[in-house]
Amino acid sequence: MSKKNDITLLRVNYLRGPNIWTYRQVLEVWLDLGELEDWPSHKLPGFNARLTAMLPALVEHHCGVGERGGFLQRLEEGTWAGHILEHVIIELLNLSGMPTGFGQTRSTSQRGVYRMVFRARDEQVARLALAEGHALLMAAINDEPFDVSAAVERLRNQIDDCYLGPSTAAIVGAATDRGIPHIRLNDGNLVQLGYGRAQRRIWTAETDRTSAIAEAIAGDKDLTKTLLKSCGVPVPEGEVVDSPEAAWEAAQDIGLPVVVKPLDGNHGRGVSLELTERADIEAAFKIAEAEGSEVIVERYVRGDEHRLLIVGGKMVAAAKGESLWITGNGRDTVARLIEDQLNSDPRRGDAEEFPLETIVLEREPAMRLLLERQGLNAEAIPKAGQKVLVQRNGNVAIDCTDDVHPDIAYLASLAARVVGLDIAGIDLVVEDIAKPLAPQRGAVVEVNAGPGLLMHLKPAEGLPRPVGQAIVDNLFDEDETGRVPIIGVAGSQGVTHIARLTAWFLHLSGKVVGLACSEGLFLGSRCVEAGNRASFAAAERLLMNRDVNAIVVENGPVSILDDGLAYDRCQVGLVTDLRGAEAPVDPALAVHDIHEPEQMFKVLRTQVDVVLPGGVAVLHAADARLVEMADLCDGEVIFYDVDQHSPVMVAHRAKGGRTVSVADNHVLLTHNGHAPVRCIDLDSASARRVMGGLTKHPLPGAGVQALLAAVAVAWALDISPELMAAGMETFDPTAQAVR
């Protein structure tokens, strides 16, 4: 078989929010199969065997068959390269540690051109997965070599570089479980939980409630000890020193053995324990000095090191450390024994997801000093059976949460409160964590801001603890969702002025409103940016604004196709109509293969799909296709139409639904079991003025329909008829957007 030409990637687009495919982020790829359109899988000699040899776990892909082996069945029956690429990418992501289950491939109106999408938590990871999957597929088609392991390793490295760290991911995951949305604010671990004024921010295990002063205090070990001691928290006696000689003098004053460590270090670096000899103490000073700005000498506290996690004044998890030993065999060096007996533990690794760190003597001078005190070094060969201490109190990753004595939990909580931290890692040394601290002469040795959570999420031994949930519950009360009312307005008939009128109603109700529409970006009544701002980027800026407590967003079909929606869910979703794809088709829609009005249903249903269970979809009852959308809504539906007696309106009210219509030339709000309410006189000067500006659409009655849509949205937001009337009097639809 002759070599096949590459699949051409025509366009790659990252959809960052809910879209026509799914609620989540996806990478959408437009593919031109070229000659492979005529070569489905069952016509490519040996291809299926080569592909499954490269990726044996493809057998687990159910595909459309709905059972294990479903995708392999499709391969044997014959499926096209775009569909195969989808599954190759998904499998590569699975192998690299970012499990992915969602993918779709659909043909377009152009022969051989397909749209393929797959779940993409991170754009850069997704783009690399696409490149690796593309290369693997072409290698399998053309019977060429491909190193799957190397591709997976490249993906893993990209995930390590791009994805949230384990502590941040645990908090974000806990927020997601509570229905609290999030926005990643940088390439690192700064994340916003919630929207607008309801938001909180985290940066790993620090929050926007973490005091900068408290963090500075925690970084100064001597000051921390002084404050803790003044409040009755046991701490080891200590003294800050400025030279090796001063370290020895301080050790003699304090009493041997002692600990020498950096005053402002972290992660246990530069810490030397149980020192009794002058040479060791002076050597330890130099090691500690290299890790911090100053050095402190402290009384050595006997026992094991423990880390207690305090969140909001409560202990939520605890982990214990233990000493690391190796046993000599008379043949191997200390370095070799460390590799064989310690680093071979599958729980050890350099990546953040490993609960235990790889031991590298070259970067651990404190370990080398400990070996020297035993008369050894990395190249020494211990005798057979000889026990060699490699690290004191390492491996703080053994869960002991259920063993902590209430007295110790109280003192750890007190230590966090004294320093002023909302989240703190309290390091203490004690022989038995199940007994009170003072009688054992145990002590709190450090208070840490921004503590790592991995030891509690993936302990080397014991149960994982829901520490992410504890942090989220501390940031948000039980009844808080992190949400502000979001109103999405979609369609073509008067949507900009409907959005502006809705924002005006909300403004009069006392809300600080953000509005993104085709006439500008507004905060309250002030336009902060003129021009078309009906876009993902503008809407996201409002979601990040800590001042707004209501947001109105105009969503055009092109914006939904290009980026998806900026928000995950909304309180109210309005769709006025499905127009926009009539001939001649807008070139911006044609780019997305939208050529028929019927295709607009799938695009604009996205706005209805994201309505919250407690929210409302507002739909025009005169359009049968919009009536069909009602079944897609998780919340309530309000229909609007001029004709209150239309079959759709009557049937909806009979089922207990709400409608907005016209009776005796007044806007009528109707809800079975309640008296109908007349709220706006359509003959009034204010109504005529507003309707005249609400739409420039040539359709008869378009101004009335747009006004009904805006009133229905206001009703969905519990805005009173009296306030709507006041809003009509004061709203100016012709006002130009000015700074």
N, C-alpha and C positions, 0 to 999 in steps of 0.2 A: 504494500500500500504506500502510495506517495505521501510525503510529508504534507500535513494540513497547515494552512495559514492560521495565524493567531486570530483569536476572537478580538474584535476591536471594542475598546471601552469608549463609547461615544461621549458619555457624560456621567460624572459621579457627583451625587448631591447628598449632603448630610441633612436629614430632617430632624430638627432638634426638639420638636414637640409633637403632640398628637397630630396624626396625619391621616391620609386616605387609606393607609395600610393598617395602622395599629395605634394604640395609645402611647407607645414608647418611641424612643429615638431609634431610627433605622438609617442605614446607608442604602440609598437608591442608586442603582447602576443601570445605565442604558447600554445594552450590548448589541453589537452587530455580529452575528455568527458567521457571515460570509458564506463560504462554501460548506461549512459545517451544518448549515440549515438542511442540507441534503444528506447528512450523515448522522442520524440518531445513533444512540449507543449500540443497538443490536446490529448495526451495519459496519461497525468499526472492529475489524478482526483483533481479538485478544485484548481489547480495551477494558472490558469489564473485569477481567482477571487481573490485569495490571493495576487498575484503580483500587480494587479491594485488597490487593496485596500491599499497596502503599498505605491504605487507610482501612484496616480490618474492622474497626468499630462502626463503619457505615452500616453494618448489619443491624445496629441498634436504631437506625433512623426509620421511623414509622412511615413518613411521607403521607400521601393521600390514602394509602391502603388502610392505615389506622392500626397497624400491628407491627411487631418486631419483624424486620426483614422486608418491610414494605417498599423501602427505596430500592433494595436489590431486585425486587420483583419488577419495579418500574424500569430498572436498567436492562433486565433481560427482555422485557416486552419492547423496549425502545423508547428512550426519552432524549430530549435535546440538551445541547451543551450548556445552555443558560441555566436550566434546572439542575444539571449536575454540578455546575459551579457553585450554585447556592448551597448544596449539601457539602461540598468539599470545604467551603469556607466555614460553615457551621462546625464541621468536625475538627478543623484546625483550631478554632476558638475553644472547643471543648477540650482538646488535648493540651492547650496552653493555660488552662486553669480559669477560663472565663466562659462558663457554660452558656450556651446559646441554643434556644429551641425554635425561635421564630424565623421563618424565611418564606418568601413567595417569589414566583417567577411568572410573568404574564406576557403574552404576545402583544404587539402594537398593531397599528393599521399598516405598518410597513413590513413587508415580508423579510424575515430573518432578523428583525430587530425586536428585542425583548426588554422588559423592565424587570430587574431582579433586585430584591431587597432582603436585608437580613438585620436582625437585632444588633444594635451598635451602641454599647454603653459609652464608648469613647471614640471620637472621630478618628484620631490618629491610629489607634489600635485597629479600627475597622478598615481603614485604608491599607494598612500593612497586610491585614488578613486577606483583603481582596487581591493584592499583588501576589502574595504567596499562593493563594488558591488558584489564581489564574495561571501562574507558572507551573504549579503541580498538575493541573488539568491538561495543559498543552503537552507536558512531558509524558503523561499517561497516554494521551491520544497518539503521539508520535513515537512512542516506545523509546523514550529518552530517560536517562537517569535523573532522579530528583531526591535530594536529601531531606526527608520529612523531619527527622530529628532536628536538623539545623534550622529549618523553617519554624518549628515549634519553639525552639530556643530563642529565635529572634522575636517571635511574638511575645514570649514570656518577658523578655527584657523590655519590650515596648510597654507591656502592661505595668511592669514595675515602675517605669519612668512616668507613665501617664495616669494610672488609676489612683484612686484615693488610697491612702494608707489604711492599715487594718483598724486603727482606733477611730479614724474619721468615718470609715465605711460602716463600722458597727453602729455609730450614732446615727448616721444617715439611714441605715437599714431599720433601726428602731423607730425613727421618725416616719418612714414610709409605712411601717406596720400600723402606725396610728393615723395614717391618712394625711400626714403633714408633708407638704411639698418641699422641694429643695432646689436651690440654684447654686452651682459651683461658681465661685467668684474669681478664681484664679487657676493657674495650672497646678497649684499645690493643694493644700488641705483646708483652704478657707472656703467655708460653705455657709450659705444662708438657708435657714430652715423657716419655712413660711413665707408669706407675701406681705408687702407693704408694711403698715404699722404693726402688724401682728408677728413680724419676723423676729427671729433670734439668729445670732451668728456663732459659729464654732470654728476653731482652728485646732485640729486634732482634739485633745482633751481640754482645751481652753475655750471659754465662751465670752460673749460680750458682757458677762457679769463678773469675769475674772479681773480683779483689781490689779492695775499696773504696780501700785505700791506694794500690794501683797506679794506679787510675783518677785519684786525686787528684794523684799524681805526674805523670801524663801531662798533666793540666790545667795544671800549672805548668811552663811551657816553660824557665824559667831553671834550676829544680831538675833537670828532665829532662836538660838539656844537661850539667850538672855531673856527674850520675851516669854519663851515657854517656861523657863525656870521661875519667872516671877508669878506665873499662874499655877504653879504646883505640878507641872508636867516633868517627870524625871528625865534629866538629860545628863550625859557624861561631862565631867569637868574637862575643861580644855583651855588652850592658850594659843593665840595667833603668834607665829614666829616668822622671822625674816632671814634666817640662815641655818645651815646644818648644826652649827654649834648651839644656837639658841634652841633648836629643836631638842637637842640632848639635855640642855639645862631644864627646859620645860618638862620633859619626860621624867626627870628626877624629882622635880617639884610635885608633879601630879601623882607619880607612883607607877612603877612598871607592873605589867606590860602596858603599852600604849598603842594608839592608832595614829597614823600620820596620813593626812589627806588634804586635797585642795579645798580652799575655803568656798569656792564658787564652782566646783566641778559638778559633773552629773554622770549618770549611768555607772557609778562605781569606778570610774576611771581614775587612776592615780592613787588608789586607796591601798595602804599597807597595814595589816592587822597583826596584833599580838607581838609587838616588837619589844625586845628586852636589851639588846646589845647596842652600844653606841654606834658602831659601824653600820648596823642595819638601819638605825634611826636616821643617821645622816644621809645614807643612800636613799632612804624613802623620802626625805625632804626634797631631793632633786627630782625624783619621779613625780611627786605631787606638784612641785613648782611648775613643771612642764605642762600640767593640765589645768592650771588656774592662776589667778592673779596673786593669791596669797596662800599660805600653808597654815594649817591648824594641827596641833597635837592634842589628842584627847585620851581620856581614860579608856582602856580596853574593856568592853562589856562582854562577859561570857554568854554564849548562847548562839542561836541561829538568827540570821537576818530574816525579817518579815516585812512585807509591804502590805499596808492596809489602804484600800481606796475609800476615800471619803467624798460623798457627793451630797451637797446641800445639808451638811451637818450630820449625815448618817453614814455608818460604815456599810458598804454594799458588797465588798469582796476583800479577800485576804489571800496572800500567797506566801509560801515559806521557801527559804533557801536551804541549801545543804552544801557541805564541802565536797570538792571534786578530788578524787584519788585515782591513781593508776597503780597497777601491780607489776613489778618487774618480772622478767622471765630469764634474765641472764644473757639474753641475745640482742634484744632491740634497744634502741636509744629512747630517751624520754620523748623526743619528738615523734618517733614511730609509735610508741605506746599511746600517746595522746590521740594520734590519728586512729589507731585500731580500737582503743577502748572507750574513747569519748566522742571524737568527731564522727565516728561511724554510726552514731545514734541518729536515726532518721528524723528525729525532732530538732536536730541542729542544722543550721544553715545561715547564710549571710542575708538572705532576703527577710523582709519584715514579717512575713507570715509564719516564720519558724519560731516556736516558743523558746528555743535555746540557741544561743549564738555559737558559731564555729570558734574554736579556740585556736588562735594564731599567736604563738609566743613572741614573734617579731614585733607585734603591736601591743604587747602587754608587759611593760617593764615591771609592774608589780608582781606578776607571776614569775618572771625571771629572778627577781629578788628573793621570792619565796623559795625557789629551787636552790639558789645560792646558799640560803640559810640551812639547807639540808645537804650542802656539799655537792650539788648537782648542777648541770646545765642541760641545754637541749640535746647535746650530743653524748651526754653521759649514759652509761648502760647500767641501770639498777640491777642488783642481785635478784636471783629468782625468789619470788615471794615477798620482796621488799615493797612496802607500801609507801608511795610518794604522794605528798599533798601538793596538788597543782593550784588549787584556788580555795580560799576560805569563803564560805557564805556565797558561793555562786549559785546559779540555777534558781533564782527566785521565781519559780514557776510551778510550785506544787501547791495546789489549792488547799486552803485550811480554813475557809470562811466559816464553816459550821463549828470549828473548834475554838474560836476566839472568845476569851472571857469577857463578860460585860464591862468589867473595870478597864480592860485594855481598849475595848471599842470606844468607851467613853473618853479615855485620855487621848486617843487618836483623833476623835471628833473635836475635842477641845483644842488640840494642837492646830487643826485646820482653821478653827474659828479664831484662835489667837493671832495667827498669821493673817487671816482675812481671806482665805481662798474658798471659792465655791466648790472647786474640785481639787483634791489634793491627794498625793501619794505619800503616806506617812511611813517612813522607814524606822523600824525599831528592832532592837536585839533583845531576845529573851530566851531562856532555856525551855520554857513550857508556855506556849501561847494560851493554854487552857487555864492558867492560874493568874492571879493578879500580878501586876508589873513590879511594884515597889519591893515586896518581900524577896523577890529573886534578884534584886539590884539590876533589873532590866532598865532600858532607857530608850527614849526616842532619839535617834541619831540624825535624822534629816526630815525636812518637809519639802516636798517637790511640787512645783506648779507644772501643769501640763503633763501629768503622768501618763506613761504608756499603758495601754489597756490589754495588750496582747497576752500577757501572763494570766489574765483573768478570762479572756475570750477563748484561748487555746492553751490551757495549762498542760504542762508536761505530765502531770498526774492529777487526778481528781476531776470534779465537775466544772464545766464552763459556767460562767456567771453572766447574767443579762445586764452588764454594766452600761451598754449603750442605751438600753431602755431606762435605766436609772437616771442617766444624764438628761435624756429627753423629758422624762417625767419631772425633773427638777426645773427644766426650762419652761415647760408648758403645764398649766394646771389641767386637771382631769377633763374639764369641759372645753378646753381650748383646742382649736384645730390648726392654728397658725395661718388662718385664711381671713381675707377681707372680701366683701362682695365684689365679684368680677362679673361684668356684663359683656358678653360677646355679641356683636351685631354683624350679621352676614347677609349678603344679597346684593342687589343693585339698585333697588327702588328707594331712593331717599335715605340710604343708610347713614350717610355722613351727618345729616341734620337730625336724624333719629338719635344717633349717638350723642350729638351735642345737646339735644333737648333732654335726653336721659341724664346726662351729666349735670345739666342745670337743675333738674328736679332733685337729684341727690345733693347738689350744693345747697339748695334751699332747705333741705332736711337736716343740714348741719354736718354733712360729710366733707372731708378734705378729699376732693375727687381728682384722679388722674385720668386724662382722656387722650387716647392715641387714635387719630382719624386722618382722613385725606386732606384736612385743612390745617393740620398742625398737631403739636404735642402740647397739651394744656395741663397746668396744675391749678386747680380751682378755676377762676375766671381769667387767669393769666396765661397767655400763649408763650411758652418758653422756646419753641422752635416752630417757625412757619414752614409751609410746604407739606407734601404728602408724607405723613407719618403713620399710615395704616400698614404697619410692618411688624415683624417679629422683634426686631431690635428695639424699636420704640416702645412696644408693649412691655418687653422685658425690663426696660429702664424704669417703667412705672412699678413693676413688681418688686424691684430692688429699692424703691424709694421708701424710706422709713417714715415719711410723713403722711402718706396717703392711706385712707381707710376705706376707699371705694375706687374701683377702676373700671373704665369703660373702654372697650377696644373694638375698632372697626376691623373686620377680617375679610379681606377680599379673597377671591378664589386663587389668584396667582400667589398671594402670600402663603396661603395654606399649602399650595403645591410646592412652593420653593423651600419653605422652612418648617411647615407645620404650625400649630398654635403655640403661643408663648407660654401659656398656662396649662396645667394638667387637667384641671376641672374648673367649672364656673358656676356661679349662682343662677344666672339667667343667660340663656342662649336664644337669640332671635334669628330666624331666617325669614326674610321678606319674600323672596322669590328665587327661582332657579334660572333666571335669564343670564346672558353673558356669552353663550356659545352660539348665538344666531349668526348666520352668514352676513357679512364677512367676519370670520372668526378672528378674535383678537390674537395677534401673533404671539403674545406672551402665553396664551392658553394653548395655541397650536404647538408650541415647543413641548408641552406636556401631553401631546396627543389628544387634546380635548377638541373635538370637532362637531359634536352633536349636543343639543340642549339636554338630552337625557343623561349625558355623562356628568352634568353639574350636580346631580343628586348625590353621587358618591363623594364629590368634593365638599359640598356644603353640609352634608350629614355630619361631618366631623364636628361642627359646632354643636349639634344636638347630642352627639355621642358623649361629650364631656360634661354635660349638665350633672351636677351633684344629685344624689338621691333626695336631698332636701331642697333641691332647686327647681327651676321652672324653665321649660322650653316654650317660647312664644312663636306661633306659626300662623301663616295666612290660610284660613280655611277655604278660600276660593280656589286654591291650587291643589288638585287631587294628589299630586306628587308630594307636596309638603304635608298633607294629611297623613300620608304613609309614614312620614318621618316620626310621627308621634309615638309609634311603637318602639322606636329606638331610644327613647328618653328614659333615663333612670328615675327621673323626678316627675313632677306634675307638668301638665300641658295646658296652656291658655291659647285658645283659638281667637282670632280676630277676623272680622269681615263686616262690610257695610250691612249685609243682609242678616239680621238676627234670626230669620226664619228658615235659613238654608238647612237642608237635611243634616249636614255635618255639624252645624252649630246646635241644632235641636238635639241630636243624638248625644253630643258631648255633654250638654247640660243635663240630659237625662241620666247620664252616668256619674253625675256629681261634679263635672268639670266647670271651669269658669270660661266665660266668653266676653269679648268686647265688641260692641256693634253700634249701630245708629238707630235711634227711635225718635220720631218727632224732631228731627234735626238736632238731636243731642247725642253725645257719646254716652252709651249705656253699658254699665258694668253689671253682669248677670251671673249669679251663682245660686243654683237650686238650694232652697231652704233659707235663702236670704232675700230681702227685698231688693229689687233692682235699683241701682243708683245712677242717676243722671249727673254727669260731672262737668261737661263742657258744652256750651251752646255754640254750634258750628256756624251760626249766623253772626256771632260776635266779631267785632273788629279784630280782637286779638287772635281768635281762631283763624279768621281769613288770612291775617298777616302771617301766622305761623305756617298754615297749610301752603300758602304761596311760596314760602321759602323752604319748606320741607323737601320738595322735589321739583326737578326740572323735567321729570319723565313725561313723555307725551301721552301715556295711557290715561284714559278718562278716569277721574276719581282717584288718581294716584296720590294727591295731597291728603285726601281724607284717609286713605288706607295707611299712609305713613304716620299720620297722627294717631290712628287707632293702634298701630304697632307700638308707638312710643308710650301711649297710655297703658297698654297691656304690660309692657316692661315695668313701668312705674308701679302698677298694681301688684305685679309679681314681687316687687321690692317692698311692699307694704307702705307705699307712699299714699297718703290720704287724698281723696278727691279734692278737698279744699286746697291742699298744697299744690296739686296739679293745676288747679284753676289759677292760683297765684303765679305759678311758673309760666303759664300761658301769657299772663299779663306782662311779665317782665322779660321773657325770652325774646331775643332779636336774632332770627335765623339769617339775616342778611349781614350781620356784623362781620367785618373782615378780621381774620386772625392777625393780630399785631403783637409785637413784643411789649 
